Amino acid sequence: MKQVCLLCNRTSPDNNLYCQETYCPAEMSPTILDYGEWIGDIEIVKPVAVLRSAVLYEAIHQQEKVFLKVAHPGTEHKERLKREAEFLRDLQLGGKQSQYLPTLLPPYAYTNLKTDAYGKTMLQGHLLYFYLFEHFDGLPLRDVLTEHPQLWINHVCWIVIGLAHAMAFLHSRGMHHLALCPEGVLVRFDEDPNVPRVLLYDLGIATDATGLHQHWYPGFILPAYTAPELLGEGKIRPDYTTDVYGLGLILYELLVGEPVYPFKLKSDAEVYSDIQRNRRTKMTRLEDVKTVANIALQAVDPRPERRQKDVTVLAKQLLAYFGELPAEKKSRWPQPRTMMVATAALLAIAFVLAVAISLGNFAG
């Protein structure tokens, strides 16, 4: 295990993290599990992404590769993860699942989602909350941007269109996100056709309008991805244009190759000041992809009433130029879980036949 700073990504393998910057809360940084460590009967393969509220791991459970999401210690982080898991569980049990959201798995062996949407375990004196979901063969969008700061414009727009579909689905269920960022999105690039597929694995505040005032807390959002209207001292007003802003930040960043509000080695207060003063990275794509750049500029307007009225409008603006994502080709091979069940059934039949043959030979 090691500590990882949420501001500068410094690590300490001996859980004694220290930073000379006065604004850095290094000593309060979460403990991150490493390869080969265990949470109950779940073996860690590697940490994939560290958010302000949780950590995403690639893991092995019951000999199956899965994703494991663990909330950081703290009541608000735990309650947020519980809301997220229960929302995903209710979708699946109600047959309303979305291809852009995680497919939840039971947290324990020999249980089901009706009884347990999330699990609990003790680690270093902390009661941790977690949930499991099906593996998705992709990388966090942040890692994709690190490797390829300037993606092909079709890929840029298809990623944002996919996220817009995910957000539209959440909004159709009355849910608000309010914390879209590249760390909370997984992206896979298919070869045939050559298109990106997205999975929105972090659902932000994960509550509807009636629960927003009760559940809202600023600690779950990366400061650079906080909408200006969330920085005031008054009550948070539920408005879907806040998620338009989050979608616009990602589109803007994909276009220019760096965050709209740079945050590396900056205190939260400095980043908030930049947002309030609208001191953002210059839009450098007005010459080659002006139409898309203007869509991004409208979405990140500090005044909510000047943005697209909802994520569907933004998606339609992009679809007018790039079209819908090409359909995913269906594999001729059955799903891994189906293959495992079929294999187990064949082995059981083979075992029964072998026993029958042995008994027949013995009787003869």
C-alpha positions as CSV (number, residue, x, y, z in Angstrom):
1,M,0.0,0.0,0.0
2,K,1.1,3.6,-0.6
3,Q,-0.3,7.1,-0.2
4,V,-1.0,9.1,-3.3
5,C,-1.4,12.9,-3.2
6,L,-4.6,14.0,-5.0
7,L,-3.0,17.3,-6.0
8,C,0.4,16.4,-7.4
9,N,0.3,12.6,-7.6
10,R,3.4,12.2,-5.3
11,T,3.5,8.8,-3.7
12,S,4.9,7.4,-0.5
13,P,5.3,3.6,0.0
14,D,5.7,4.0,3.8
15,N,2.5,5.9,4.4
16,N,4.5,9.0,5.4
17,L,3.7,11.4,2.7
18,Y,5.0,15.0,3.1
19,C,4.9,18.0,0.9
20,Q,6.6,21.4,1.3
21,E,3.8,23.3,-0.3
22,T,1.6,24.8,2.4
23,Y,-1.6,24.3,0.5
24,C,-1.1,20.6,-0.1
25,P,-3.1,18.2,2.2
26,A,-0.5,15.4,1.7
27,E,-0.8,13.9,5.1
28,M,-4.6,13.3,4.5
29,S,-4.0,11.6,1.2
30,P,-5.8,8.2,0.6
31,T,-4.0,4.9,0.8
32,I,-3.8,3.1,-2.5
33,L,-3.6,-0.7,-2.9
34,D,-0.9,-2.3,-5.1
35,Y,-0.7,-5.4,-7.2
36,G,-1.3,-8.6,-5.3
37,E,-3.0,-7.0,-2.3
38,W,-6.5,-8.1,-1.4
39,I,-9.8,-6.6,-0.3
40,G,-11.7,-9.6,1.0
41,D,-11.7,-12.2,-1.8
42,I,-10.8,-9.5,-4.4
43,E,-7.2,-9.4,-5.7
44,I,-5.9,-6.1,-6.9
45,V,-4.2,-6.0,-10.3
46,K,-3.5,-2.3,-10.5
47,P,-4.9,1.1,-9.6
48,V,-6.4,2.7,-12.7
49,A,-7.6,6.1,-11.7
50,V,-7.6,8.1,-8.4
51,L,-10.5,10.5,-8.0
52,R,-11.3,13.0,-5.2
53,S,-13.9,10.6,-3.8
54,A,-12.8,7.1,-4.8
55,V,-10.2,4.9,-6.5
56,L,-10.8,2.7,-9.5
57,Y,-8.8,-0.6,-9.6
58,E,-8.5,-3.4,-12.1
59,A,-9.0,-6.6,-10.0
60,I,-9.7,-10.3,-10.1
61,H,-12.9,-11.7,-8.4
62,Q,-13.9,-15.3,-8.6
63,Q,-11.2,-15.8,-11.3
64,E,-12.8,-13.1,-13.4
65,K,-11.3,-9.7,-14.4
66,V,-13.4,-6.9,-13.1
67,F,-13.3,-3.2,-12.0
68,L,-13.4,-2.4,-8.4
69,K,-14.3,1.1,-7.1
70,V,-13.5,1.9,-3.5
71,A,-14.7,5.1,-1.8
72,H,-12.1,7.1,0.1
73,P,-12.6,7.2,3.9
74,G,-15.2,9.7,5.0
75,T,-18.9,9.7,5.4
76,E,-19.7,11.9,2.3
77,H,-17.5,9.7,0.0
78,K,-19.1,6.5,1.3
79,E,-22.6,7.8,0.9
80,R,-21.9,9.1,-2.6
81,L,-20.6,5.6,-3.7
82,K,-23.7,4.0,-2.1
83,R,-26.0,6.2,-4.1
84,E,-24.1,5.4,-7.3
85,A,-24.2,1.6,-6.7
86,E,-27.9,1.6,-5.8
87,F,-28.7,3.7,-8.9
88,L,-26.9,1.3,-11.2
89,R,-28.4,-1.7,-9.4
90,D,-32.0,-0.3,-9.8
91,L,-31.3,0.4,-13.5
92,Q,-30.2,-3.2,-14.1
93,L,-33.0,-4.8,-12.1
94,G,-35.5,-2.6,-14.0
95,G,-34.1,-3.5,-17.4
96,K,-33.1,0.1,-18.1
97,Q,-29.4,-0.4,-18.4
98,S,-27.3,1.9,-20.6
99,Q,-24.3,0.8,-22.7
100,Y,-22.5,4.0,-21.6
101,L,-22.7,3.1,-17.8
102,P,-21.1,0.3,-15.8
103,T,-22.7,-3.1,-15.5
104,L,-22.8,-3.8,-11.8
105,L,-21.7,-7.2,-10.3
106,P,-22.5,-8.7,-6.9
107,P,-19.9,-7.6,-4.4
108,Y,-19.6,-11.0,-2.7
109,A,-19.5,-14.5,-3.8
110,Y,-22.8,-16.4,-3.5
111,T,-24.9,-13.2,-3.3
112,N,-26.9,-11.1,-5.8
113,L,-27.6,-7.5,-6.6
114,K,-31.1,-7.6,-5.0
115,T,-29.5,-8.0,-1.6
116,D,-26.2,-6.2,-2.1
117,A,-25.4,-3.4,-4.5
118,Y,-22.2,-2.6,-2.8
119,G,-19.8,-4.2,-0.3
120,K,-17.9,-3.3,2.9
121,T,-14.5,-4.3,4.2
122,M,-12.0,-3.3,6.9
123,L,-8.6,-2.0,5.9
124,Q,-6.1,-0.4,8.3
125,G,-8.9,0.5,10.8
126,H,-11.2,2.0,8.1
127,L,-14.5,0.6,7.0
128,L,-14.3,0.8,3.2
129,Y,-17.3,0.8,0.8
130,F,-16.8,-0.6,-2.6
131,Y,-18.6,-2.0,-5.6
132,L,-17.7,-4.2,-8.6
133,F,-18.6,-3.8,-12.3
134,E,-17.8,-5.6,-15.5
135,H,-14.4,-5.1,-17.0
136,F,-14.2,-2.6,-19.9
137,D,-11.1,-2.9,-22.1
138,G,-10.2,0.8,-22.0
139,L,-8.1,3.5,-20.4
140,P,-9.1,6.6,-18.4
141,L,-9.5,9.6,-20.8
142,R,-6.8,11.4,-18.8
143,D,-4.3,8.7,-19.8
144,V,-5.5,8.8,-23.4
145,L,-4.8,12.6,-23.4
146,T,-1.4,12.1,-21.9
147,E,-0.4,9.7,-24.6
148,H,-2.2,11.6,-27.5
149,P,-2.8,15.3,-26.6
150,Q,-4.1,16.0,-30.1
151,L,-6.6,13.3,-31.1
152,W,-8.2,13.1,-34.6
153,I,-11.1,15.5,-34.7
154,N,-13.6,12.7,-35.5
155,H,-12.4,10.8,-32.4
156,V,-12.7,14.0,-30.3
157,C,-16.3,14.5,-31.3
158,W,-17.3,10.9,-31.1
159,I,-16.0,10.7,-27.5
160,V,-18.0,13.8,-26.6
161,I,-21.1,12.5,-28.4
162,G,-20.8,9.2,-26.4
163,L,-20.5,11.2,-23.2
164,A,-23.5,13.3,-24.2
165,H,-25.6,10.1,-24.7
166,A,-24.5,9.0,-21.2
167,M,-25.4,12.3,-19.7
168,A,-28.7,12.5,-21.5
169,F,-29.6,9.1,-20.1
170,L,-28.8,10.3,-16.5
171,H,-30.9,13.4,-17.0
172,S,-33.8,11.3,-18.4
173,R,-33.7,9.5,-15.0
174,G,-33.7,12.9,-13.1
175,M,-30.0,12.5,-12.1
176,H,-27.4,15.3,-11.9
177,H,-23.7,14.7,-12.3
178,L,-22.0,18.1,-11.8
179,A,-18.4,16.7,-11.8
180,L,-17.5,15.5,-15.4
181,C,-13.8,15.1,-15.8
182,P,-11.4,13.0,-17.9
183,E,-10.5,10.9,-14.9
184,G,-14.1,9.6,-14.6
185,V,-14.3,8.3,-18.1
186,L,-12.9,5.1,-19.7
187,V,-12.2,5.0,-23.4
188,R,-11.7,2.1,-25.7
189,F,-10.6,2.4,-29.4
190,D,-12.1,-0.2,-31.7
191,E,-10.1,-1.2,-34.7
192,D,-13.0,-2.1,-37.1
193,P,-14.6,0.4,-37.3
194,N,-12.0,2.8,-35.9
195,V,-14.1,4.6,-33.3
196,P,-13.8,5.3,-29.6
197,R,-16.3,3.7,-27.1
198,V,-16.8,5.5,-23.8
199,L,-17.9,4.3,-20.4
200,L,-18.9,6.9,-17.8
201,Y,-17.9,5.0,-14.7
202,D,-18.2,7.9,-12.2
203,L,-21.6,9.4,-11.8
204,G,-20.6,12.5,-9.9
205,I,-22.9,13.6,-7.1
206,A,-25.3,10.8,-8.2
207,T,-28.5,12.4,-7.0
208,D,-31.7,14.0,-8.3
209,A,-32.9,17.5,-7.8
210,T,-34.7,16.8,-4.5
211,G,-31.6,15.3,-2.9
212,L,-29.1,17.8,-4.2
213,H,-29.0,20.2,-1.3
214,Q,-28.8,17.3,1.2
215,H,-26.0,15.4,-0.7
216,W,-24.0,18.2,-2.2
217,Y,-20.4,18.6,-1.0
218,P,-17.5,20.2,-2.9
219,G,-14.8,17.7,-2.0
220,F,-15.8,15.1,-4.7
221,I,-15.1,17.4,-7.6
222,L,-11.7,18.2,-9.1
223,P,-11.5,22.0,-8.8
224,A,-10.6,22.6,-12.4
225,Y,-13.8,20.9,-13.5
226,T,-16.1,22.9,-11.2
227,A,-18.7,25.1,-12.9
228,P,-18.6,28.8,-11.9
229,E,-22.2,28.6,-10.5
230,L,-21.1,25.9,-8.0
231,L,-18.5,28.3,-6.4
232,G,-20.9,30.7,-4.8
233,E,-21.9,30.7,-1.1
234,G,-25.6,30.2,-1.7
235,K,-27.5,26.9,-2.2
236,I,-26.7,24.8,-5.2
237,R,-29.5,25.2,-7.8
238,P,-30.2,22.0,-9.8
239,D,-29.7,22.9,-13.5
240,Y,-28.8,20.6,-16.3
241,T,-26.7,23.3,-18.0
242,T,-24.1,22.7,-15.3
243,D,-23.5,19.3,-16.9
244,V,-23.4,21.0,-20.3
245,Y,-20.5,23.0,-18.9
246,G,-18.7,19.8,-17.8
247,L,-19.2,18.3,-21.3
248,G,-17.9,21.5,-22.8
249,L,-14.8,21.4,-20.6
250,I,-13.9,18.0,-22.0
251,L,-14.6,19.0,-25.6
252,Y,-12.5,22.1,-25.1
253,E,-9.6,20.1,-23.6
254,L,-9.7,17.5,-26.3
255,L,-9.4,20.2,-28.9
256,V,-6.5,22.2,-27.4
257,G,-4.7,19.3,-25.8
258,E,-4.6,20.7,-22.2
259,P,-7.1,21.5,-19.4
260,V,-9.2,24.6,-19.8
261,Y,-8.0,25.6,-16.4
262,P,-4.5,24.2,-15.7
263,F,-4.3,22.7,-12.2
264,K,-1.0,20.9,-11.9
265,L,0.9,22.1,-8.8
266,K,-1.7,24.7,-8.1
267,S,-3.7,25.0,-4.9
268,D,-7.5,24.6,-5.0
269,A,-7.9,28.3,-4.2
270,E,-5.8,29.3,-7.2
271,V,-7.8,27.1,-9.6
272,Y,-11.1,28.5,-8.2
273,S,-9.8,32.0,-8.7
274,D,-8.9,31.3,-12.3
275,I,-12.4,29.9,-12.9
276,Q,-14.1,32.9,-11.3
277,R,-12.0,35.3,-13.4
278,N,-12.4,33.2,-16.5
279,R,-8.6,32.9,-16.9
280,R,-8.6,29.8,-19.2
281,T,-6.4,28.2,-21.8
282,K,-6.7,30.0,-25.1
283,M,-8.8,28.2,-27.7
284,T,-6.3,27.5,-30.5
285,R,-8.5,25.6,-32.9
286,L,-10.6,28.4,-34.4
287,E,-8.7,28.2,-37.7
288,D,-9.0,24.5,-38.6
289,V,-12.2,23.4,-36.8
290,K,-14.0,26.6,-36.0
291,T,-17.5,25.2,-35.8
292,V,-16.6,22.6,-33.2
293,A,-14.5,25.2,-31.3
294,N,-17.5,27.5,-31.1
295,I,-19.6,24.7,-29.8
296,A,-17.1,24.2,-27.0
297,L,-16.8,27.9,-26.3
298,Q,-20.6,28.2,-26.0
299,A,-20.7,25.2,-23.6
300,V,-18.1,26.7,-21.2
301,D,-19.6,30.1,-21.1
302,P,-19.6,31.3,-17.4
303,R,-23.2,32.3,-17.7
304,P,-25.5,29.2,-17.7
305,E,-28.2,30.9,-19.8
306,R,-25.8,31.3,-22.7
307,R,-24.8,27.6,-22.9
308,Q,-26.7,25.0,-24.9
309,K,-29.9,24.4,-22.9
310,D,-29.1,20.7,-22.4
311,V,-26.6,18.0,-23.4
312,T,-28.9,16.8,-26.2
313,V,-28.6,20.1,-28.0
314,L,-24.8,19.9,-27.8
315,A,-24.8,16.4,-29.1
316,K,-27.1,17.4,-32.0
317,Q,-24.7,20.2,-32.9
318,L,-21.8,17.7,-33.2
319,L,-23.9,15.1,-34.9
320,A,-24.8,17.5,-37.7
321,Y,-21.1,17.5,-38.7
322,F,-19.8,14.1,-37.8
323,G,-22.8,11.8,-37.7
324,E,-23.7,9.1,-35.1
325,L,-21.0,6.7,-33.9
326,P,-20.6,3.8,-36.3
327,A,-22.3,0.7,-34.9
328,E,-20.2,-1.7,-33.0
329,K,-19.6,-5.0,-34.7
330,K,-21.0,-8.0,-32.8
331,S,-18.4,-10.6,-32.0
332,R,-19.1,-14.1,-33.4
333,W,-17.8,-15.4,-30.1
334,P,-20.1,-15.7,-27.1
335,Q,-19.5,-13.5,-24.0
336,P,-16.8,-14.8,-21.6
337,R,-19.3,-15.5,-18.9
338,T,-21.4,-17.5,-21.3
339,M,-18.4,-19.5,-22.3
340,M,-17.5,-20.2,-18.7
341,V,-21.0,-21.4,-17.9
342,A,-21.0,-23.6,-21.0
343,T,-17.6,-25.0,-20.2
344,A,-18.7,-25.8,-16.6
345,A,-21.8,-27.5,-17.9
346,L,-19.7,-29.6,-20.4
347,L,-17.3,-30.6,-17.6
348,A,-20.2,-31.6,-15.4
349,I,-21.7,-33.8,-18.1
350,A,-18.3,-35.3,-18.8
351,F,-17.9,-36.1,-15.1
352,V,-21.3,-37.7,-14.9
353,L,-20.6,-39.8,-18.0
354,A,-17.2,-40.9,-16.6
355,V,-18.8,-41.9,-13.3
356,A,-21.5,-43.9,-15.2
357,I,-18.9,-45.6,-17.3
358,S,-16.8,-46.5,-14.3
359,L,-19.8,-47.9,-12.4
360,G,-20.8,-49.9,-15.5
361,N,-17.4,-51.4,-15.8
362,F,-17.4,-52.2,-12.1
363,A,-20.7,-53.9,-12.4
364,G,-19.6,-55.9,-15.4
